Amino acid sequence: MTDTQSRLGPALWEAPPGKWNPDDDDTLVCTQVRAETHDVKSFLFRTASPKLFRFRPGQFITIEAEIDGEVIHRCYTISSPPTRPDTLSITVKRKSGGKVSNWLHDNLKPGVAIKALGPAGDFSCSSHPAPKYLFLSGGSGVTPLMSMSRTFYELGEDRDVVFVHSARAPRDIIFRHELTMMAHGMSRFRTAFVCEELGEQRDWSAPTGYLTLALLKAIVPDLAERVIFCCGPEAYMANARAMLKETGFDMAHYHEESFSFERLSPEEQAETQDAPAEVAGGSFKIEFTKSGRTIDCRPDQFILDAAKAAGMRLPFSCARGLCGSCKSKKLSGQVAMTHGGGIRQREIDAGMILVCCSKPLGDVVIEK
Ligand SMILES: Cc1cc2nc3c(=O)[nH]c(=O)nc-3n(C[C@H](O)[C@H](O)[C@H](O)COP(=O)(O)OP(=O)(O)OC[C@H]3O[C@@H](n4cnc5c(N)ncnc54)[C@H](O)[C@@H]3O)c2cc1C
């Protein structure tokens, strides 16, 4: 490895490299793998040629993995803070039967390159500055809150943060030691771990069971004064919302990130249900060459929604133009696309579109 590759030579200290732009080079090289728990690993990356990562704490990248000849996209929150711009890490929990998480755990080693897009997402404390925060996380939902906490720690911002993390058992607590260390270093940063069960650890004095409203109020008596960031499994977040509503918490100060994208907001659900399956006039024809289907799509309708309404099953994930899962080749026709970073400019120039955020401007033919 040369000095430039290792970046420990003069290159690191002299002229600062430019900002990473996946449009120019989307290759990330794994530099280190860290076992966080028995089924969670952090993967550290740097860019192929010297570049700095710029992102807001809480944002995610989309990994593009080629597994058995199939290109699969998955989003992973950046767990490192933006204050360490030479490197970026993701922290991945192995999911039983999951394609990408298991592939990453088994194959991503130092020196292995992977393609990535991003950063994207608006779940960030930097978008909602507040004097007091409550971070609520469950399982791997700790990652965006860890990036935010690491940012405060490294900037020396002694913020009033209560970080309540729920895990199955003490051995499943991700970043346990680092969170404890940060709490020692910042006088107004507190952690509380809530475990469902003890597992093998018998010397555990913290509460066990699920997070209840009584417990939450005991840990955070000034709950109502805080801006809340919550991330975890769907059931965990539903429980958090229900508890907060019960206390009369002002939900304008509540922000959450879902790792599944499958739960639509009530407004999005209403939109999908209202969309008529068949529109007699005023619609365009969308032809899918591989599946041999042609459907109608209104000019005000996203192609993905029209395809779903017509009973087609296209790959998609975020449905917000962020993750890139629904990327498709447009063979002819024009669309109006309002993506959120899930597609590179050079891909757009080559005729690719994200069907989740593209509305037809006429008849369109898509290779799908
Ligand atoms: C914004 C965002 C940020 C995220 N950040 C993180 C993060 O920081 N860390 C992290 O670990 N994850 C994160 N995720 C989740 C991550 O993107 C993946 O969803 C996760 O790693 C699982 O992917 P997979 O390919 O391993 O599993 P998948 O292959 O997608 O499978 C998921 C589950 O579904 C089951 N399954 C798959 N196919 C079928 C089928 N046909 N029938 C029945 N069951 C099936 C699998 O057995 C598995 O249990 C994030 C997601 C989003 C949207």
The ligand as an SDF file (V2000), in Angstrom:
LIG
                    3D

 53 58  0  0  0  0  0  0  0  0999 V2000
  -33.0380    4.6500    5.7550 C   0  0  0  0  0  0  0  0  0  0  0  0
  -32.6060    3.2720    6.1960 C   0  0  0  0  0  0  0  0  0  0  0  0
  -31.5000    3.1360    7.0190 C   0  0  0  0  0  0  0  0  0  0  0  0
  -31.1010    1.8660    7.4440 C   0  0  0  0  0  0  0  0  0  0  0  0
  -30.0220    1.7630    8.2840 N   0  0  0  0  0  0  0  0  0  0  0  0
  -29.6400    0.5420    8.7340 C   0  0  0  0  0  0  0  0  0  0  0  0
  -28.5380    0.4220    9.6440 C   0  0  0  0  0  0  0  0  0  0  0  0
  -27.8940    1.4050   10.0370 O   0  0  0  0  0  0  0  0  0  0  0  0
  -28.2000   -0.8340   10.0690 N   0  0  0  0  0  0  0  0  0  0  0  0
  -28.8840   -1.9600    9.6650 C   0  0  0  0  0  0  0  0  0  0  0  0
  -28.5150   -3.0630   10.0810 O   0  0  0  0  0  0  0  0  0  0  0  0
  -29.9410   -1.8460    8.8080 N   0  0  0  0  0  0  0  0  0  0  0  0
  -30.3250   -0.6470    8.3330 C   0  0  0  0  0  0  0  0  0  0  0  0
  -31.3730   -0.5500    7.4650 N   0  0  0  0  0  0  0  0  0  0  0  0
  -32.0450   -1.7900    7.0010 C   0  0  0  0  0  0  0  0  0  0  0  0
  -31.3060   -2.3210    5.7620 C   0  0  0  0  0  0  0  0  0  0  0  0
  -31.5080   -1.4460    4.6630 O   0  0  0  0  0  0  0  0  0  0  0  0
  -31.8110   -3.6910    5.3020 C   0  0  0  0  0  0  0  0  0  0  0  0
  -33.2030   -3.6390    5.1760 O   0  0  0  0  0  0  0  0  0  0  0  0
  -31.4400   -4.8040    6.2710 C   0  0  0  0  0  0  0  0  0  0  0  0
  -30.0250   -4.9090    6.4060 O   0  0  0  0  0  0  0  0  0  0  0  0
  -31.9890   -6.1600    5.7600 C   0  0  0  0  0  0  0  0  0  0  0  0
  -31.5400   -6.3290    4.4400 O   0  0  0  0  0  0  0  0  0  0  0  0
  -31.2340   -7.7860    3.8730 P   0  0  0  0  0  0  0  0  0  0  0  0
  -30.9540   -7.6500    2.4300 O   0  0  0  0  0  0  0  0  0  0  0  0
  -30.2130   -8.4790    4.7040 O   0  0  0  0  0  0  0  0  0  0  0  0
  -32.5930   -8.5280    4.1340 O   0  0  0  0  0  0  0  0  0  0  0  0
  -33.7350   -8.8250    3.0390 P   0  0  0  0  0  0  0  0  0  0  0  0
  -33.2320   -9.7800    2.0290 O   0  0  0  0  0  0  0  0  0  0  0  0
  -34.3230   -7.5510    2.6020 O   0  0  0  0  0  0  0  0  0  0  0  0
  -34.7450   -9.5900    3.9720 O   0  0  0  0  0  0  0  0  0  0  0  0
  -35.3090   -8.9530    5.1410 C   0  0  0  0  0  0  0  0  0  0  0  0
  -36.1070   -9.9900    5.9020 C   0  0  0  0  0  0  0  0  0  0  0  0
  -37.1870  -10.4380    5.1030 O   0  0  0  0  0  0  0  0  0  0  0  0
  -37.1390  -11.8390    4.9680 C   0  0  0  0  0  0  0  0  0  0  0  0
  -37.4940  -12.1540    3.5720 N   0  0  0  0  0  0  0  0  0  0  0  0
  -36.8160  -11.8250    2.4630 C   0  0  0  0  0  0  0  0  0  0  0  0
  -37.4720  -12.2580    1.3680 N   0  0  0  0  0  0  0  0  0  0  0  0
  -38.5800  -12.8730    1.8180 C   0  0  0  0  0  0  0  0  0  0  0  0
  -39.6590  -13.5270    1.1950 C   0  0  0  0  0  0  0  0  0  0  0  0
  -39.7360  -13.6520   -0.1320 N   0  0  0  0  0  0  0  0  0  0  0  0
  -40.6350  -14.0360    1.9740 N   0  0  0  0  0  0  0  0  0  0  0  0
  -40.5760  -13.9330    3.3160 C   0  0  0  0  0  0  0  0  0  0  0  0
  -39.5830  -13.3210    3.9600 N   0  0  0  0  0  0  0  0  0  0  0  0
  -38.6070  -12.8150    3.2290 C   0  0  0  0  0  0  0  0  0  0  0  0
  -35.7170  -12.2630    5.2900 C   0  0  0  0  0  0  0  0  0  0  0  0
  -35.6660  -13.5630    5.8080 O   0  0  0  0  0  0  0  0  0  0  0  0
  -35.3010  -11.2290    6.2940 C   0  0  0  0  0  0  0  0  0  0  0  0
  -35.6650  -11.6100    7.5790 O   0  0  0  0  0  0  0  0  0  0  0  0
  -31.8040    0.7040    7.0320 C   0  0  0  0  0  0  0  0  0  0  0  0
  -32.9020    0.8570    6.1800 C   0  0  0  0  0  0  0  0  0  0  0  0
  -33.2950    2.1140    5.7770 C   0  0  0  0  0  0  0  0  0  0  0  0
  -34.4880    2.2220    4.8870 C   0  0  0  0  0  0  0  0  0  0  0  0
  1  2  1  0
  2  3  1  0
  2 52  2  0
  3  4  2  0
  4  5  1  0
  4 50  1  0
  5  6  2  0
  6  7  1  0
  6 13  1  0
  7  8  2  0
  7  9  1  0
  9 10  1  0
 10 11  2  0
 10 12  1  0
 12 13  2  0
 13 14  1  0
 14 15  1  0
 14 50  1  0
 15 16  1  0
 16 17  1  0
 16 18  1  0
 18 19  1  0
 18 20  1  0
 20 21  1  0
 20 22  1  0
 22 23  1  0
 23 24  1  0
 24 25  2  0
 24 26  1  0
 24 27  1  0
 27 28  1  0
 28 29  2  0
 28 30  1  0
 28 31  1  0
 31 32  1  0
 32 33  1  0
 33 34  1  0
 33 48  1  0
 34 35  1  0
 35 36  1  0
 35 46  1  0
 36 37  1  0
 36 45  1  0
 37 38  2  0
 38 39  1  0
 39 40  1  0
 39 45  2  0
 40 41  1  0
 40 42  2  0
 42 43  1  0
 43 44  2  0
 44 45  1  0
 46 47  1  0
 46 48  1  0
 48 49  1  0
 50 51  2  0
 51 52  1  0
 52 53  1  0
M  END
$$$$
